[in-house]
């Protein structure tokens, strides 16, 4: 009995990890729909795994649970690789890694749902699974935070945080930078004593903030759009991104 419960318990743990990824994906504009879709097979799989624990004699419940979990894992893979930070020159890897893992989840689900011997399906599962595992093993090295971005031959200091528009994590270089995926232009500079003196206090700024580590002391803080200062070390930083005219207005401001 206990031996039969182990696969179901492991499956429930896998589904819990997928749900965490989907919750993160719901906060980002580019992965919101994909995350909502992924919650459907995740919920079905969770219920089927619970059923298989109490009714281990129902083989179809276990197969359905594993198949749904494979689909959910493939979608979670797509969400994670869509949001993870990648160097500007390697953003094209998303076009390979995202569909790769999702196709692996699809073929793996067929493998679980139809357990008869099928050499072609087995080949697809083994090849796609190996490539997906390789992508996950390479991810820590490809997506590491180096603290700078390359601009020609220069290494420009950078900070990493989610794009305010699409939610993708980006290494923003000091100065004017663009999101590697949606192209949002953003201006970030530190230390910004002189810039803050020249800032127009009446400028229209989005009432939003982003969270990242202070470039000076490394303390994670919420930085508002506009002029801010680190609460730990006092580093002054200016942060601005473009806003479509009329999309965000200050409370009480009148239309012209």
Secondary structure, DSSP 8 states (H G I E B T S, - for coil): -HHHHHHHHHHHHHHHHHHHHHHHHHTSGGGHHHHHHHHHHHHHHHHHHHHHHH-TT-HHHHHHHHHHHHHHHHHHHHHHHHHS---GGGTTHHHHHHHHHHHHHHHHHHHHH--S--HHHHHHHHHHHHHHHHHHHHHHHHS---SEEEETTEEEEEEEEE-TTT--EEEEESEEEE-TTT--EEEEEES-HHHHHH--TT----S-EEEEE-TTT--EEEEESEEEE-TTT--EEEEEE---TTTS--TT----
